[in-house]
Amino acid sequence: MATLTIRNLPDKVRDRLRIAAAERGRSMEAEARAALTDLFGCAEEPDLDIDAITEEVQAAFAPYRSKQGSVVDELIAERRIEAWQETLEALQDLSRDIRAGHR
């Protein structure tokens, strides 16, 4: 469970919260928790079948998957190549600046 601190709450809101809490026999904290839960519809969520979801996602991406490795491996490799290219470009820019006497 998370903890939330609310600063600069207008006095009118605090007073209304206090009254609503007293009417329901709750603390202000319990009343605020109930109000936020009701407002954002955070009822208990059903248990998810992660294995079934994983199978569905794998099946959806199957046509795009490489035979050599997983999609994750491909994404990591792709990002590494991009990082190397970015580093190379930055070094080339730095080299040009040094030769031009800008640094």
C-alpha positions as CSV (number, residue, x, y, z in Angstrom):
1,M,0.0,0.0,0.0
2,A,1.2,3.5,-0.8
3,T,1.3,6.5,1.5
4,L,0.1,9.9,0.3
5,T,0.7,13.3,1.9
6,I,-1.5,16.2,0.7
7,R,-0.1,19.7,1.3
8,N,-1.9,23.0,1.0
9,L,-5.4,21.4,1.2
10,P,-7.9,24.3,1.3
11,D,-9.5,24.7,4.7
12,K,-13.0,24.3,3.3
13,V,-12.1,20.9,1.9
14,R,-10.5,19.8,5.2
15,D,-13.6,21.0,7.1
16,R,-16.0,19.1,4.7
17,L,-13.8,16.0,5.0
18,R,-13.9,16.3,8.8
19,I,-17.7,16.6,8.8
20,A,-18.1,13.7,6.4
21,A,-15.8,11.5,8.5
22,A,-17.7,12.3,11.7
23,E,-21.0,11.5,10.1
24,R,-19.7,8.1,9.0
25,G,-17.8,7.5,12.3
26,R,-14.5,7.4,10.6
27,S,-11.2,9.2,10.9
28,M,-10.4,11.9,8.3
29,E,-7.8,9.6,6.9
30,A,-10.2,6.7,6.5
31,E,-12.8,9.1,4.9
32,A,-10.2,10.4,2.4
33,R,-9.2,6.9,1.5
34,A,-12.8,5.9,1.0
35,A,-13.5,9.0,-1.1
36,L,-10.4,8.5,-3.3
37,T,-11.2,4.8,-3.8
38,D,-14.8,5.5,-4.7
39,L,-13.8,8.4,-7.1
40,F,-11.2,6.3,-9.0
41,G,-13.1,3.0,-9.0
42,C,-10.3,1.0,-7.5
43,A,-12.3,-2.0,-6.4
44,E,-10.3,-5.2,-6.0
45,E,-9.1,-6.2,-9.4
46,P,-9.6,-9.8,-10.5
47,D,-6.6,-12.2,-10.4
48,L,-4.8,-12.1,-13.8
49,D,-3.7,-15.3,-15.5
50,I,-0.2,-14.0,-16.3
51,D,0.8,-17.3,-18.1
52,A,-2.2,-17.0,-20.4
53,I,-1.5,-13.3,-21.1
54,T,2.2,-14.1,-21.8
55,E,1.2,-16.8,-24.3
56,E,-1.2,-14.4,-26.1
57,V,1.5,-11.8,-26.4
58,Q,4.1,-14.3,-27.6
59,A,1.6,-15.6,-30.2
60,A,0.9,-12.0,-31.4
61,F,4.6,-11.3,-31.8
62,A,5.5,-14.7,-33.2
63,P,5.5,-13.5,-36.9
64,Y,8.0,-10.7,-36.0
65,R,10.3,-12.8,-33.9
66,S,13.8,-13.7,-35.0
67,K,14.7,-17.4,-35.1
68,Q,18.1,-16.6,-33.5
69,G,16.8,-15.0,-30.3
70,S,14.0,-13.5,-28.3
71,V,12.3,-10.2,-29.0
72,V,13.9,-8.9,-25.8
73,D,17.4,-9.9,-26.9
74,E,16.8,-8.2,-30.3
75,L,15.6,-5.0,-28.6
76,I,18.6,-4.9,-26.3
77,A,21.0,-5.4,-29.2
78,E,19.2,-2.7,-31.2
79,R,19.5,-0.3,-28.3
80,R,23.2,-1.1,-27.8
81,I,23.8,-0.4,-31.5
82,E,22.0,2.9,-31.2
83,A,24.0,3.9,-28.1
84,W,27.2,3.1,-29.9
85,Q,26.2,5.2,-32.9
86,E,25.3,8.1,-30.5
87,T,28.6,7.8,-28.8
88,L,30.5,7.7,-32.1
89,E,28.6,10.8,-33.3
90,A,29.4,12.6,-30.0
91,L,33.1,11.7,-30.3
92,Q,33.1,12.9,-34.0
93,D,31.5,16.2,-32.9
94,L,34.0,16.6,-30.1
95,S,36.9,15.8,-32.5
96,R,35.6,18.5,-34.9
97,D,35.3,21.0,-32.1
98,I,38.8,20.3,-30.9
99,R,40.3,20.7,-34.4
100,A,38.3,23.9,-34.8
101,G,39.6,25.2,-31.5
102,H,36.2,25.5,-29.9
103,R,37.2,23.5,-26.7
